[in-house]
């Protein structure tokens, strides 16, 4: 599955292929941007889910430059907070 992040003008600013998971994460994704380090840029956390046959979610965290810095699977999670 690919995810795309767009700015307020509709311009795509990040495209990422979710891979290396034990399930097909094709529901979602849901995301939240959070300023974790007190700087001007925010990290982006994205959660994507499998279907009822895949009761798991994957959390992906991107740094301010759009590089994936964390990926972790969990039991199905319904929301994330920033």
mmCIF file of the N, C-alpha and C atoms, coordinates in Angstrom:
data_MODEL
# 
_entry.id   MODEL 
# 
loop_
_atom_site.group_PDB 
_atom_site.id 
_atom_site.type_symbol 
_atom_site.label_atom_id 
_atom_site.label_alt_id 
_atom_site.label_comp_id 
_atom_site.label_asym_id 
_atom_site.label_entity_id 
_atom_site.label_seq_id 
_atom_site.pdbx_PDB_ins_code 
_atom_site.Cartn_x 
_atom_site.Cartn_y 
_atom_site.Cartn_z 
_atom_site.occupancy 
_atom_site.B_iso_or_equiv 
_atom_site.pdbx_formal_charge 
_atom_site.auth_seq_id 
_atom_site.auth_comp_id 
_atom_site.auth_asym_id 
_atom_site.auth_atom_id 
_atom_site.pdbx_PDB_model_num 
ATOM 1   N N  . UNK A 1 1  ? 0.842   -1.176  0.000  1.00 0.00 ? 1  UNK A N  1 
ATOM 2   C CA . UNK A 1 1  ? 0.000   0.000   0.000  1.00 0.00 ? 1  UNK A CA 1 
ATOM 3   C C  . UNK A 1 1  ? 0.885   1.235   0.000  1.00 0.00 ? 1  UNK A C  1 
ATOM 4   N N  . UNK A 1 2  ? 0.472   2.226   -0.761 1.00 0.00 ? 2  UNK A N  1 
ATOM 5   C CA . UNK A 1 2  ? 1.143   3.522   -0.763 1.00 0.00 ? 2  UNK A CA 1 
ATOM 6   C C  . UNK A 1 2  ? 0.303   4.517   0.024  1.00 0.00 ? 2  UNK A C  1 
ATOM 7   N N  . UNK A 1 3  ? 0.981   5.426   0.702  1.00 0.00 ? 3  UNK A N  1 
ATOM 8   C CA . UNK A 1 3  ? 0.261   6.528   1.320  1.00 0.00 ? 3  UNK A CA 1 
ATOM 9   C C  . UNK A 1 3  ? 0.836   7.820   0.769  1.00 0.00 ? 3  UNK A C  1 
ATOM 10  N N  . UNK A 1 4  ? -0.012  8.805   0.632  1.00 0.00 ? 4  UNK A N  1 
ATOM 11  C CA . UNK A 1 4  ? 0.402   10.118  0.154  1.00 0.00 ? 4  UNK A CA 1 
ATOM 12  C C  . UNK A 1 4  ? -0.048  11.180  1.143  1.00 0.00 ? 4  UNK A C  1 
ATOM 13  N N  . UNK A 1 5  ? 0.819   12.143  1.390  1.00 0.00 ? 5  UNK A N  1 
ATOM 14  C CA . UNK A 1 5  ? 0.505   13.265  2.267  1.00 0.00 ? 5  UNK A CA 1 
ATOM 15  C C  . UNK A 1 5  ? 0.486   14.515  1.403  1.00 0.00 ? 5  UNK A C  1 
ATOM 16  N N  . UNK A 1 6  ? -0.562  15.311  1.555  1.00 0.00 ? 6  UNK A N  1 
ATOM 17  C CA . UNK A 1 6  ? -0.753  16.500  0.733  1.00 0.00 ? 6  UNK A CA 1 
ATOM 18  C C  . UNK A 1 6  ? -0.816  17.738  1.613  1.00 0.00 ? 6  UNK A C  1 
ATOM 19  N N  . UNK A 1 7  ? -0.319  18.864  1.092  1.00 0.00 ? 7  UNK A N  1 
ATOM 20  C CA . UNK A 1 7  ? -0.427  20.114  1.844  1.00 0.00 ? 7  UNK A CA 1 
ATOM 21  C C  . UNK A 1 7  ? -1.797  20.739  1.612  1.00 0.00 ? 7  UNK A C  1 
ATOM 22  N N  . UNK A 1 8  ? -2.035  21.897  2.203  1.00 0.00 ? 8  UNK A N  1 
ATOM 23  C CA . UNK A 1 8  ? -3.350  22.547  2.124  1.00 0.00 ? 8  UNK A CA 1 
ATOM 24  C C  . UNK A 1 8  ? -3.727  22.940  0.700  1.00 0.00 ? 8  UNK A C  1 
ATOM 25  N N  . UNK A 1 9  ? -2.747  23.060  -0.193 1.00 0.00 ? 9  UNK A N  1 
ATOM 26  C CA . UNK A 1 9  ? -3.015  23.410  -1.590 1.00 0.00 ? 9  UNK A CA 1 
ATOM 27  C C  . UNK A 1 9  ? -3.195  22.188  -2.477 1.00 0.00 ? 9  UNK A C  1 
ATOM 28  N N  . UNK A 1 10 ? -3.159  20.992  -1.891 1.00 0.00 ? 10 UNK A N  1 
ATOM 29  C CA . UNK A 1 10 ? -3.335  19.774  -2.663 1.00 0.00 ? 10 UNK A CA 1 
ATOM 30  C C  . UNK A 1 10 ? -2.059  19.240  -3.288 1.00 0.00 ? 10 UNK A C  1 
ATOM 31  N N  . UNK A 1 11 ? -0.916  19.831  -2.973 1.00 0.00 ? 11 UNK A N  1 
ATOM 32  C CA . UNK A 1 11 ? 0.363   19.372  -3.511 1.00 0.00 ? 11 UNK A CA 1 
ATOM 33  C C  . UNK A 1 11 ? 0.872   18.203  -2.663 1.00 0.00 ? 11 UNK A C  1 
ATOM 34  N N  . UNK A 1 12 ? 1.240   17.105  -3.334 1.00 0.00 ? 12 UNK A N  1 
ATOM 35  C CA . UNK A 1 12 ? 1.763   15.956  -2.608 1.00 0.00 ? 12 UNK A CA 1 
ATOM 36  C C  . UNK A 1 12 ? 3.151   16.290  -2.065 1.00 0.00 ? 12 UNK A C  1 
ATOM 37  N N  . UNK A 1 13 ? 3.330   16.102  -0.758 1.00 0.00 ? 13 UNK A N  1 
ATOM 38  C CA . UNK A 1 13 ? 4.620   16.416  -0.144 1.00 0.00 ? 13 UNK A CA 1 
ATOM 39  C C  . UNK A 1 13 ? 5.337   15.169  0.372  1.00 0.00 ? 13 UNK A C  1 
ATOM 40  N N  . UNK A 1 14 ? 4.648   14.036  0.407  1.00 0.00 ? 14 UNK A N  1 
ATOM 41  C CA . UNK A 1 14 ? 5.278   12.785  0.837  1.00 0.00 ? 14 UNK A CA 1 
ATOM 42  C C  . UNK A 1 14 ? 4.520   11.624  0.223  1.00 0.00 ? 14 UNK A C  1 
ATOM 43  N N  . UNK A 1 15 ? 5.252   10.674  -0.342 1.00 0.00 ? 15 UNK A N  1 
ATOM 44  C CA . UNK A 1 15 ? 4.681   9.406   -0.821 1.00 0.00 ? 15 UNK A CA 1 
ATOM 45  C C  . UNK A 1 15 ? 5.545   8.302   -0.248 1.00 0.00 ? 15 UNK A C  1 
ATOM 46  N N  . UNK A 1 16 ? 4.877   7.294   0.311  1.00 0.00 ? 16 UNK A N  1 
ATOM 47  C CA . UNK A 1 16 ? 5.618   6.206   0.943  1.00 0.00 ? 16 UNK A CA 1 
ATOM 48  C C  . UNK A 1 16 ? 4.893   4.884   0.698  1.00 0.00 ? 16 UNK A C  1 
ATOM 49  N N  . UNK A 1 17 ? 5.652   3.852   0.362  1.00 0.00 ? 17 UNK A N  1 
ATOM 50  C CA . UNK A 1 17 ? 5.105   2.502   0.219  1.00 0.00 ? 17 UNK A CA 1 
ATOM 51  C C  . UNK A 1 17 ? 5.294   1.772   1.537  1.00 0.00 ? 17 UNK A C  1 
ATOM 52  N N  . UNK A 1 18 ? 4.198   1.343   2.153  1.00 0.00 ? 18 UNK A N  1 
ATOM 53  C CA . UNK A 1 18 ? 4.290   0.567   3.383  1.00 0.00 ? 18 UNK A CA 1 
ATOM 54  C C  . UNK A 1 18 ? 4.717   -0.843  3.003  1.00 0.00 ? 18 UNK A C  1 
ATOM 55  N N  . UNK A 1 19 ? 5.813   -1.306  3.616  1.00 0.00 ? 19 UNK A N  1 
ATOM 56  C CA . UNK A 1 19 ? 6.314   -2.643  3.314  1.00 0.00 ? 19 UNK A CA 1 
ATOM 57  C C  . UNK A 1 19 ? 6.917   -3.256  4.567  1.00 0.00 ? 19 UNK A C  1 
ATOM 58  N N  . UNK A 1 20 ? 7.332   -4.504  4.454  1.00 0.00 ? 20 UNK A N  1 
ATOM 59  C CA . UNK A 1 20 ? 7.946   -5.249  5.552  1.00 0.00 ? 20 UNK A CA 1 
ATOM 60  C C  . UNK A 1 20 ? 7.006   -5.409  6.746  1.00 0.00 ? 20 UNK A C  1 
ATOM 61  N N  . UNK A 1 21 ? 5.719   -5.690  6.468  1.00 0.00 ? 21 UNK A N  1 
ATOM 62  C CA . UNK A 1 21 ? 4.760   -5.982  7.527  1.00 0.00 ? 21 UNK A CA 1 
ATOM 63  C C  . UNK A 1 21 ? 4.307   -7.434  7.381  1.00 0.00 ? 21 UNK A C  1 
ATOM 64  N N  . UNK A 1 22 ? 3.763   -7.993  8.449  1.00 0.00 ? 22 UNK A N  1 
ATOM 65  C CA . UNK A 1 22 ? 3.292   -9.382  8.417  1.00 0.00 ? 22 UNK A CA 1 
ATOM 66  C C  . UNK A 1 22 ? 1.846   -9.481  7.937  1.00 0.00 ? 22 UNK A C  1 
ATOM 67  N N  . UNK A 1 23 ? 1.254   -8.363  7.503  1.00 0.00 ? 23 UNK A N  1 
ATOM 68  C CA . UNK A 1 23 ? -0.130  -8.331  7.043  1.00 0.00 ? 23 UNK A CA 1 
ATOM 69  C C  . UNK A 1 23 ? -0.261  -7.256  5.970  1.00 0.00 ? 23 UNK A C  1 
ATOM 70  N N  . UNK A 1 24 ? -1.421  -7.203  5.339  1.00 0.00 ? 24 UNK A N  1 
ATOM 71  C CA . UNK A 1 24 ? -1.677  -6.223  4.290  1.00 0.00 ? 24 UNK A CA 1 
ATOM 72  C C  . UNK A 1 24 ? -2.353  -4.996  4.920  1.00 0.00 ? 24 UNK A C  1 
ATOM 73  N N  . UNK A 1 25 ? -1.617  -3.909  5.138  1.00 0.00 ? 25 UNK A N  1 
ATOM 74  C CA . UNK A 1 25 ? -2.181  -2.734  5.809  1.00 0.00 ? 25 UNK A CA 1 
ATOM 75  C C  . UNK A 1 25 ? -2.903  -1.811  4.831  1.00 0.00 ? 25 UNK A C  1 
ATOM 76  N N  . UNK A 1 26 ? -4.129  -2.175  4.461  1.00 0.00 ? 26 UNK A N  1 
ATOM 77  C CA . UNK A 1 26 ? -4.802  -1.396  3.429  1.00 0.00 ? 26 UNK A CA 1 
ATOM 78  C C  . UNK A 1 26 ? -5.965  -0.550  3.931  1.00 0.00 ? 26 UNK A C  1 
ATOM 79  N N  . UNK A 1 27 ? -6.246  -0.533  5.234  1.00 0.00 ? 27 UNK A N  1 
ATOM 80  C CA . UNK A 1 27 ? -7.262  0.368   5.782  1.00 0.00 ? 27 UNK A CA 1 
ATOM 81  C C  . UNK A 1 27 ? -6.569  1.554   6.429  1.00 0.00 ? 27 UNK A C  1 
ATOM 82  N N  . UNK A 1 28 ? -7.184  2.701   6.357  1.00 0.00 ? 28 UNK A N  1 
ATOM 83  C CA . UNK A 1 28 ? -6.538  3.915   6.847  1.00 0.00 ? 28 UNK A CA 1 
ATOM 84  C C  . UNK A 1 28 ? -5.867  4.553   5.649  1.00 0.00 ? 28 UNK A C  1 
ATOM 85  N N  . UNK A 1 29 ? -4.807  5.205   5.764  1.00 0.00 ? 29 UNK A N  1 
ATOM 86  C CA . UNK A 1 29 ? -4.131  5.464   7.039  1.00 0.00 ? 29 UNK A CA 1 
ATOM 87  C C  . UNK A 1 29 ? -4.699  6.695   7.738  1.00 0.00 ? 29 UNK A C  1 
ATOM 88  N N  . UNK A 1 30 ? -4.476  6.751   9.044  1.00 0.00 ? 30 UNK A N  1 
ATOM 89  C CA . UNK A 1 30 ? -4.814  7.910   9.859  1.00 0.00 ? 30 UNK A CA 1 
ATOM 90  C C  . UNK A 1 30 ? -3.492  8.508   10.322 1.00 0.00 ? 30 UNK A C  1 
ATOM 91  N N  . UNK A 1 31 ? -3.435  9.823   10.433 1.00 0.00 ? 31 UNK A N  1 
ATOM 92  C CA . UNK A 1 31 ? -2.164  10.420  10.826 1.00 0.00 ? 31 UNK A CA 1 
ATOM 93  C C  . UNK A 1 31 ? -2.316  11.625  11.715 1.00 0.00 ? 31 UNK A C  1 
ATOM 94  N N  . UNK A 1 32 ? -1.208  11.978  12.345 1.00 0.00 ? 32 UNK A N  1 
ATOM 95  C CA . UNK A 1 32 ? -1.145  13.161  13.177 1.00 0.00 ? 32 UNK A CA 1 
ATOM 96  C C  . UNK A 1 32 ? 0.279   13.703  13.099 1.00 0.00 ? 32 UNK A C  1 
ATOM 97  N N  . UNK A 1 33 ? 0.404   15.017  13.001 1.00 0.00 ? 33 UNK A N  1 
ATOM 98  C CA . UNK A 1 33 ? 1.719   15.661  13.037 1.00 0.00 ? 33 UNK A CA 1 
ATOM 99  C C  . UNK A 1 33 ? 1.934   16.202  14.436 1.00 0.00 ? 33 UNK A C  1 
ATOM 100 N N  . UNK A 1 34 ? 3.141   16.007  14.961 1.00 0.00 ? 34 UNK A N  1 
ATOM 101 C CA . UNK A 1 34 ? 3.440   16.454  16.317 1.00 0.00 ? 34 UNK A CA 1 
ATOM 102 C C  . UNK A 1 34 ? 4.841   17.046  16.364 1.00 0.00 ? 34 UNK A C  1 
ATOM 103 N N  . UNK A 1 35 ? 4.969   18.166  17.053 1.00 0.00 ? 35 UNK A N  1 
ATOM 104 C CA . UNK A 1 35 ? 6.262   18.797  17.248 1.00 0.00 ? 35 UNK A CA 1 
ATOM 105 C C  . UNK A 1 35 ? 6.893   18.162  18.483 1.00 0.00 ? 35 UNK A C  1 
ATOM 106 N N  . UNK A 1 36 ? 7.752   17.173  18.255 1.00 0.00 ? 36 UNK A N  1 
ATOM 107 C CA . UNK A 1 36 ? 8.302   16.387  19.360 1.00 0.00 ? 36 UNK A CA 1 
ATOM 108 C C  . UNK A 1 36 ? 9.563   16.995  19.963 1.00 0.00 ? 36 UNK A C  1 
ATOM 109 N N  . UNK A 1 37 ? 10.255  17.826  19.221 1.00 0.00 ? 37 UNK A N  1 
ATOM 110 C CA . UNK A 1 37 ? 11.570  18.293  19.668 1.00 0.00 ? 37 UNK A CA 1 
ATOM 111 C C  . UNK A 1 37 ? 11.613  19.786  19.958 1.00 0.00 ? 37 UNK A C  1 
ATOM 112 N N  . UNK A 1 38 ? 10.496  20.473  19.907 1.00 0.00 ? 38 UNK A N  1 
ATOM 113 C CA . UNK A 1 38 ? 10.463  21.887  20.213 1.00 0.00 ? 38 UNK A CA 1 
ATOM 114 C C  . UNK A 1 38 ? 10.961  22.790  19.091 1.00 0.00 ? 38 UNK A C  1 
ATOM 115 N N  . UNK A 1 39 ? 11.215  22.236  17.921 1.00 0.00 ? 39 UNK A N  1 
ATOM 116 C CA . UNK A 1 39 ? 11.660  23.024  16.779 1.00 0.00 ? 39 UNK A CA 1 
ATOM 117 C C  . UNK A 1 39 ? 10.490  23.484  15.943 1.00 0.00 ? 39 UNK A C  1 
ATOM 118 N N  . UNK A 1 40 ? 10.791  24.003  14.759 1.00 0.00 ? 40 UNK A N  1 
ATOM 119 C CA . UNK A 1 40 ? 9.718   24.500  13.890 1.00 0.00 ? 40 UNK A CA 1 
ATOM 120 C C  . UNK A 1 40 ? 9.094   23.394  13.041 1.00 0.00 ? 40 UNK A C  1 
ATOM 121 N N  . UNK A 1 41 ? 9.779   22.258  12.908 1.00 0.00 ? 41 UNK A N  1 
ATOM 122 C CA . UNK A 1 41 ? 9.277   21.161  12.088 1.00 0.00 ? 41 UNK A CA 1 
ATOM 123 C C  . UNK A 1 41 ? 8.598   20.101  12.943 1.00 0.00 ? 41 UNK A C  1 
ATOM 124 N N  . UNK A 1 42 ? 7.643   19.414  12.353 1.00 0.00 ? 42 UNK A N  1 
ATOM 125 C CA . UNK A 1 42 ? 6.893   18.390  13.077 1.00 0.00 ? 42 UNK A CA 1 
ATOM 126 C C  . UNK A 1 42 ? 7.215   17.013  12.529 1.00 0.00 ? 42 UNK A C  1 
ATOM 127 N N  . UNK A 1 43 ? 7.189   16.017  13.414 1.00 0.00 ? 43 UNK A N  1 
ATOM 128 C CA . UNK A 1 43 ? 7.251   14.633  12.998 1.00 0.00 ? 43 UNK A CA 1 
ATOM 129 C C  . UNK A 1 43 ? 5.833   14.207  12.631 1.00 0.00 ? 43 UNK A C  1 
ATOM 130 N N  . UNK A 1 44 ? 5.719   13.220  11.760 1.00 0.00 ? 44 UNK A N  1 
ATOM 131 C CA . UNK A 1 44 ? 4.415   12.742  11.317 1.00 0.00 ? 44 UNK A CA 1 
ATOM 132 C C  . UNK A 1 44 ? 4.273   11.281  11.702 1.00 0.00 ? 44 UNK A C  1 
ATOM 133 N N  . UNK A 1 45 ? 3.204   10.950  12.424 1.00 0.00 ? 45 UNK A N  1 
ATOM 134 C CA . UNK A 1 45 ? 2.898   9.567   12.771 1.00 0.00 ? 45 UNK A CA 1 
ATOM 135 C C  . UNK A 1 45 ? 1.689   9.130   11.960 1.00 0.00 ? 45 UNK A C  1 
ATOM 136 N N  . UNK A 1 46 ? 1.787   7.957   11.344 1.00 0.00 ? 46 UNK A N  1 
ATOM 137 C CA . UNK A 1 46 ? 0.716   7.428   10.502 1.00 0.00 ? 46 UNK A CA 1 
ATOM 138 C C  . UNK A 1 46 ? 0.416   6.004   10.954 1.00 0.00 ? 46 UNK A C  1 
ATOM 139 N N  . UNK A 1 47 ? -0.873  5.686   11.102 1.00 0.00 ? 47 UNK A N  1 
ATOM 140 C CA . UNK A 1 47 ? -1.311  4.351   11.486 1.00 0.00 ? 47 UNK A CA 1 
ATOM 141 C C  . UNK A 1 47 ? -2.150  3.796   10.338 1.00 0.00 ? 47 UNK A C  1 
ATOM 142 N N  . UNK A 1 48 ? -1.833  2.573   9.916  1.00 0.00 ? 48 UNK A N  1 
ATOM 143 C CA . UNK A 1 48 ? -2.608  1.898   8.885  1.00 0.00 ? 48 UNK A CA 1 
ATOM 144 C C  . UNK A 1 48 ? -3.028  0.547   9.435  1.00 0.00 ? 48 UNK A C  1 
ATOM 145 N N  . UNK A 1 49 ? -4.196  0.051   9.014  1.00 0.00 ? 49 UNK A N  1 
ATOM 146 C CA . UNK A 1 49 ? -4.795  -1.136  9.602  1.00 0.00 ? 49 UNK A CA 1 
ATOM 147 C C  . UNK A 1 49 ? -5.059  -2.198  8.550  1.00 0.00 ? 49 UNK A C  1 
ATOM 148 N N  . UNK A 1 50 ? -5.125  -3.453  9.003  1.00 0.00 ? 50 UNK A N  1 
ATOM 149 C CA . UNK A 1 50 ? -5.575  -4.554  8.171  1.00 0.00 ? 50 UNK A CA 1 
ATOM 150 C C  . UNK A 1 50 ? -7.076  -4.728  8.322  1.00 0.00 ? 50 UNK A C  1 
ATOM 151 N N  . UNK A 1 51 ? -7.632  -5.668  7.579  1.00 0.00 ? 51 UNK A N  1 
ATOM 152 C CA . UNK A 1 51 ? -9.061  -5.957  7.684  1.00 0.00 ? 51 UNK A CA 1 
ATOM 153 C C  . UNK A 1 51 ? -9.304  -6.854  8.898  1.00 0.00 ? 51 UNK A C  1 
ATOM 154 N N  . UNK A 1 52 ? -10.534 -7.345  9.049  1.00 0.00 ? 52 UNK A N  1 
ATOM 155 C CA . UNK A 1 52 ? -10.849 -8.214  10.186 1.00 0.00 ? 52 UNK A CA 1 
ATOM 156 C C  . UNK A 1 52 ? -10.018 -9.495  10.149 1.00 0.00 ? 52 UNK A C  1 
ATOM 157 N N  . UNK A 1 53 ? -9.574  -9.903  8.981  1.00 0.00 ? 53 UNK A N  1 
ATOM 158 C CA . UNK A 1 53 ? -8.692  -11.061 8.876  1.00 0.00 ? 53 UNK A CA 1 
ATOM 159 C C  . UNK A 1 53 ? -7.276  -10.767 9.324  1.00 0.00 ? 53 UNK A C  1 
ATOM 160 N N  . UNK A 1 54 ? -6.936  -9.490  9.409  1.00 0.00 ? 54 UNK A N  1 
ATOM 161 C CA . UNK A 1 54 ? -5.628  -9.036  9.869  1.00 0.00 ? 54 UNK A CA 1 
ATOM 162 C C  . UNK A 1 54 ? -5.852  -8.070  11.032 1.00 0.00 ? 54 UNK A C  1 
ATOM 163 N N  . UNK A 1 55 ? -6.096  -8.553  12.247 1.00 0.00 ? 55 UNK A N  1 
ATOM 164 C CA . UNK A 1 55 ? -6.414  -7.661  13.362 1.00 0.00 ? 55 UNK A CA 1 
ATOM 165 C C  . UNK A 1 55 ? -5.167  -6.966  13.913 1.00 0.00 ? 55 UNK A C  1 
ATOM 166 N N  . UNK A 1 56 ? -4.450  -6.294  13.024 1.00 0.00 ? 56 UNK A N  1 
ATOM 167 C CA . UNK A 1 56 ? -3.224  -5.602  13.407 1.00 0.00 ? 56 UNK A CA 1 
ATOM 168 C C  . UNK A 1 56 ? -3.180  -4.229  12.764 1.00 0.00 ? 56 UNK A C  1 
ATOM 169 N N  . UNK A 1 57 ? -2.316  -3.395  13.307 1.00 0.00 ? 57 UNK A N  1 
ATOM 170 C CA . UNK A 1 57 ? -2.055  -2.063  12.763 1.00 0.00 ? 57 UNK A CA 1 
ATOM 171 C C  . UNK A 1 57 ? -0.551  -1.893  12.660 1.00 0.00 ? 57 UNK A C  1 
ATOM 172 N N  . UNK A 1 58 ? -0.144  -0.957  11.831 1.00 0.00 ? 58 UNK A N  1 
ATOM 173 C CA . UNK A 1 58 ? 1.267   -0.609  11.745 1.00 0.00 ? 58 UNK A CA 1 
ATOM 174 C C  . UNK A 1 58 ? 1.393   0.894   11.974 1.00 0.00 ? 58 UNK A C  1 
ATOM 175 N N  . UNK A 1 59 ? 2.325   1.264   12.842 1.00 0.00 ? 59 UNK A N  1 
ATOM 176 C CA . UNK A 1 59 ? 2.615   2.667   13.126 1.00 0.00 ? 59 UNK A CA 1 
ATOM 177 C C  . UNK A 1 59 ? 3.889   3.032   12.391 1.00 0.00 ? 59 UNK A C  1 
ATOM 178 N N  . UNK A 1 60 ? 3.832   4.130   11.633 1.00 0.00 ? 60 UNK A N  1 
ATOM 179 C CA . UNK A 1 60 ? 5.009   4.643   10.939 1.00 0.00 ? 60 UNK A CA 1 
ATOM 180 C C  . UNK A 1 60 ? 5.247   6.072   11.411 1.00 0.00 ? 60 UNK A C  1 
ATOM 181 N N  . UNK A 1 61 ? 6.497   6.419   11.696 1.00 0.00 ? 61 UNK A N  1 
ATOM 182 C CA . UNK A 1 61 ? 6.839   7.772   12.119 1.00 0.00 ? 61 UNK A CA 1 
ATOM 183 C C  . UNK A 1 61 ? 7.877   8.313   11.138 1.00 0.00 ? 61 UNK A C  1 
ATOM 184 N N  . UNK A 1 62 ? 7.592   9.514   10.614 1.00 0.00 ? 62 UNK A N  1 
ATOM 185 C CA . UNK A 1 62 ? 8.468   10.175  9.652  1.00 0.00 ? 62 UNK A CA 1 
ATOM 186 C C  . UNK A 1 62 ? 9.084   11.412  10.297 1.00 0.00 ? 62 UNK A C  1 
ATOM 187 N N  . UNK A 1 63 ? 10.363  11.669  9.989  1.00 0.00 ? 63 UNK A N  1 
ATOM 188 C CA . UNK A 1 63 ? 11.010  12.875  10.493 1.00 0.00 ? 63 UNK A CA 1 
ATOM 189 C C  . UNK A 1 63 ? 10.586  14.074  9.649  1.00 0.00 ? 63 UNK A C  1 
ATOM 190 N N  . UNK A 1 64 ? 10.978  15.289  10.019 1.00 0.00 ? 64 UNK A N  1 
ATOM 191 C CA . UNK A 1 64 ? 10.553  16.483  9.272  1.00 0.00 ? 64 UNK A CA 1 
ATOM 192 C C  . UNK A 1 64 ? 10.981  16.488  7.798  1.00 0.00 ? 64 UNK A C  1 
ATOM 193 N N  . UNK A 1 65 ? 11.970  15.677  7.439  1.00 0.00 ? 65 UNK A N  1 
ATOM 194 C CA . UNK A 1 65 ? 12.399  15.596  6.035  1.00 0.00 ? 65 UNK A CA 1 
ATOM 195 C C  . UNK A 1 65 ? 11.650  14.510  5.263  1.00 0.00 ? 65 UNK A C  1 
ATOM 196 N N  . UNK A 1 66 ? 10.732  13.811  5.925  1.00 0.00 ? 66 UNK A N  1 
ATOM 197 C CA . UNK A 1 66 ? 9.930   12.788  5.262  1.00 0.00 ? 66 UNK A CA 1 
ATOM 198 C C  . UNK A 1 66 ? 10.552  11.411  5.239  1.00 0.00 ? 66 UNK A C  1 
ATOM 199 N N  . UNK A 1 67 ? 11.620  11.194  6.006  1.00 0.00 ? 67 UNK A N  1 
ATOM 200 C CA . UNK A 1 67 ? 12.266  9.886   6.071  1.00 0.00 ? 67 UNK A CA 1 
ATOM 201 C C  . UNK A 1 67 ? 11.613  9.045   7.169  1.00 0.00 ? 67 UNK A C  1 
ATOM 202 N N  . UNK A 1 68 ? 11.362  7.784   6.869  1.00 0.00 ? 68 UNK A N  1 
ATOM 203 C CA . UNK A 1 68 ? 10.802  6.867   7.852  1.00 0.00 ? 68 UNK A CA 1 
ATOM 204 C C  . UNK A 1 68 ? 11.841  6.620   8.945  1.00 0.00 ? 68 UNK A C  1 
ATOM 205 N N  . UNK A 1 69 ? 11.493  6.898   10.197 1.00 0.00 ? 69 UNK A N  1 
ATOM 206 C CA . UNK A 1 69 ? 12.421  6.688   11.310 1.00 0.00 ? 69 UNK A CA 1 
ATOM 207 C C  . UNK A 1 69 ? 11.947  5.601   12.266 1.00 0.00 ? 69 UNK A C  1 
ATOM 208 N N  . UNK A 1 70 ? 10.686  5.165   12.162 1.00 0.00 ? 70 UNK A N  1 
ATOM 209 C CA . UNK A 1 70 ? 10.170  4.131   13.058 1.00 0.00 ? 70 UNK A CA 1 
ATOM 210 C C  . UNK A 1 70 ? 9.016   3.414   12.387 1.00 0.00 ? 70 UNK A C  1 
ATOM 211 N N  . UNK A 1 71 ? 8.984   2.094   12.494 1.00 0.00 ? 71 UNK A N  1 
ATOM 212 C CA . UNK A 1 71 ? 7.853   1.304   12.026 1.00 0.00 ? 71 UNK A CA 1 
ATOM 213 C C  . UNK A 1 71 ? 7.647   0.176   13.019 1.00 0.00 ? 71 UNK A C  1 
ATOM 214 N N  . UNK A 1 72 ? 6.404   0.013   13.473 1.00 0.00 ? 72 UNK A N  1 
ATOM 215 C CA . UNK A 1 72 ? 6.115   -1.000  14.480 1.00 0.00 ? 72 UNK A CA 1 
ATOM 216 C C  . UNK A 1 72 ? 4.699   -1.528  14.293 1.00 0.00 ? 72 UNK A C  1 
ATOM 217 N N  . UNK A 1 73 ? 4.550   -2.846  14.355 1.00 0.00 ? 73 UNK A N  1 
ATOM 218 C CA . UNK A 1 73 ? 3.231   -3.467  14.302 1.00 0.00 ? 73 UNK A CA 1 
ATOM 219 C C  . UNK A 1 73 ? 2.662   -3.588  15.712 1.00 0.00 ? 73 UNK A C  1 
ATOM 220 N N  . UNK A 1 74 ? 1.335   -3.558  15.806 1.00 0.00 ? 74 UNK A N  1 
ATOM 221 C CA . UNK A 1 74 ? 0.654   -3.701  17.093 1.00 0.00 ? 74 UNK A CA 1 
ATOM 222 C C  . UNK A 1 74 ? -0.673  -4.400  16.865 1.00 0.00 ? 74 UNK A C  1 
ATOM 223 N N  . UNK A 1 75 ? -1.289  -4.874  17.947 1.00 0.00 ? 75 UNK A N  1 
ATOM 224 C CA . UNK A 1 75 ? -2.664  -5.341  17.834 1.00 0.00 ? 75 UNK A CA 1 
ATOM 225 C C  . UNK A 1 75 ? -3.484  -4.177  17.325 1.00 0.00 ? 75 UNK A C  1 
ATOM 226 N N  . UNK A 1 76 ? -4.582  -4.458  16.710 1.00 0.00 ? 76 UNK A N  1 
ATOM 227 C CA . UNK A 1 76 ? -5.372  -3.408  16.050 1.00 0.00 ? 76 UNK A CA 1 
ATOM 228 C C  . UNK A 1 76 ? -5.605  -2.202  16.966 1.00 0.00 ? 76 UNK A C  1 
ATOM 229 N N  . UNK A 1 77 ? -5.175  -1.051  16.500 1.00 0.00 ? 77 UNK A N  1 
ATOM 230 C CA . UNK A 1 77 ? -5.316  0.211   17.228 1.00 0.00 ? 77 UNK A CA 1 
ATOM 231 C C  . UNK A 1 77 ? -6.260  1.107   16.442 1.00 0.00 ? 77 UNK A C  1 
ATOM 232 N N  . UNK A 1 78 ? -7.181  1.742   17.112 1.00 0.00 ? 78 UNK A N  1 
ATOM 233 C CA . UNK A 1 78 ? -8.214  2.524   16.435 1.00 0.00 ? 78 UNK A CA 1 
ATOM 234 C C  . UNK A 1 78 ? -7.830  3.983   16.230 1.00 0.00 ? 78 UNK A C  1 
ATOM 235 N N  . UNK A 1 79 ? -6.909  4.527   17.019 1.00 0.00 ? 79 UNK A N  1 
ATOM 236 C CA . UNK A 1 79 ? -6.570  5.944   16.868 1.00 0.00 ? 79 UNK A CA 1 
ATOM 237 C C  . UNK A 1 79 ? -5.174  6.202   17.403 1.00 0.00 ? 79 UNK A C  1 
ATOM 238 N N  . UNK A 1 80 ? -4.640  7.372   17.057 1.00 0.00 ? 80 UNK A N  1 
ATOM 239 C CA . UNK A 1 80 ? -3.365  7.813   17.591 1.00 0.00 ? 80 UNK A CA 1 
ATOM 240 C C  . UNK A 1 80 ? -3.496  9.258   18.033 1.00 0.00 ? 80 UNK A C  1 
ATOM 241 N N  . UNK A 1 81 ? -2.682  9.643   18.979 1.00 0.00 ? 81 UNK A N  1 
ATOM 242 C CA . UNK A 1 81 ? -2.703  10.999  19.499 1.00 0.00 ? 81 UNK A CA 1 
ATOM 243 C C  . UNK A 1 81 ? -1.341  11.646  19.324 1.00 0.00 ? 81 UNK A C  1 
ATOM 244 N N  . UNK A 1 82 ? -1.330  12.939  19.105 1.00 0.00 ? 82 UNK A N  1 
ATOM 245 C CA . UNK A 1 82 ? -0.069  13.645  18.971 1.00 0.00 ? 82 UNK A CA 1 
ATOM 246 C C  . UNK A 1 82 ? 0.174   14.552  20.150 1.00 0.00 ? 82 UNK A C  1 
# 
